[in-house]
Amino acid sequence: MSIVEDLIENLVERNAVDLSGAVTIALIDDGIKIKGRIFSTLRDQVKNKNLLNIDVPVDAEVKVGEIVIPLPNIP
């Protein structure tokens, strides 16, 4: 096996990622607001051990500028 194959096997084939959490999406002036929490666990399936636990708070606003749609002149 090559080094690349060993790396892929160790990172992708042996590990699993679990995601859970809740996110709310609300409409605001000029965009949307996203708020919530996401929990993630990286687990080694061969050794049956958790390698990494992450608790990520999410608080974001996405604003969209004006959208102008030109209309043709109708005589």
DAKAZI-V480930 format. One record per pair of residues at least 6 apart in sequence whose C-alpha atoms are under 8 Angstrom apart, sorted by sequence separation. I is the first residue (numbers start at 1). J is the second residue. D is the distance in Angstrom with one decimal. If there is no record, write none. Layout:
{{I;J;D} {I;J;D}}
This chain:
{{26;32;5.6} {27;33;6.3} {43;49;5.8} {44;50;6.2} {25;32;6.7} {26;33;5.2} {43;50;4.3} {44;51;6.6} {25;33;5.7} {26;34;6.6} {42;50;6.0} {43;51;5.4} {25;34;4.7} {41;50;6.8} {42;51;5.5} {43;52;7.1} {24;34;5.7} {25;35;6.7} {41;51;7.5} {42;52;5.0} {23;34;6.7} {24;35;5.4} {41;52;5.6} {42;53;6.6} {23;35;5.6} {24;36;6.1} {41;53;4.6} {23;36;4.3} {40;53;5.9} {41;54;6.3} {22;36;5.6} {23;37;6.4} {39;53;7.6} {40;54;5.1} {21;36;7.6} {22;37;5.8} {23;38;7.7} {39;54;5.7} {40;55;6.5} {21;37;5.6} {22;38;6.5} {39;55;4.6} {21;38;4.4} {38;55;6.0} {39;56;6.3} {20;38;5.9} {21;39;5.7} {37;55;7.1} {38;56;5.2} {19;38;7.0} {20;39;5.2} {37;56;5.7} {38;57;6.5} {19;39;5.8} {20;40;6.5} {37;57;4.5} {38;58;7.4} {19;40;4.6} {36;57;6.1} {37;58;5.6} {18;40;5.5} {19;41;6.8} {35;57;7.8} {36;58;5.1} {17;40;6.8} {18;41;5.2} {35;58;5.2} {36;59;6.7} {17;41;5.6} {18;42;6.7} {34;58;7.0} {35;59;4.5} {17;42;4.7} {18;43;8.0} {34;59;5.7} {35;60;6.5} {16;42;5.8} {17;43;6.3} {33;59;7.6} {34;60;5.1} {15;42;6.7} {16;43;5.2} {33;60;5.8} {34;61;6.2} {15;43;5.4} {16;44;6.6} {33;61;4.4} {15;44;4.5} {16;45;6.8} {32;61;5.9} {33;62;6.3} {14;44;5.7} {15;45;5.6} {31;61;7.3} {32;62;5.4} {14;45;5.4} {15;46;8.0} {31;62;5.5} {32;63;6.6} {14;46;6.1} {31;63;4.2} {30;63;5.3} {31;64;5.4} {30;64;5.5} {23;58;7.7} {30;65;6.8}}
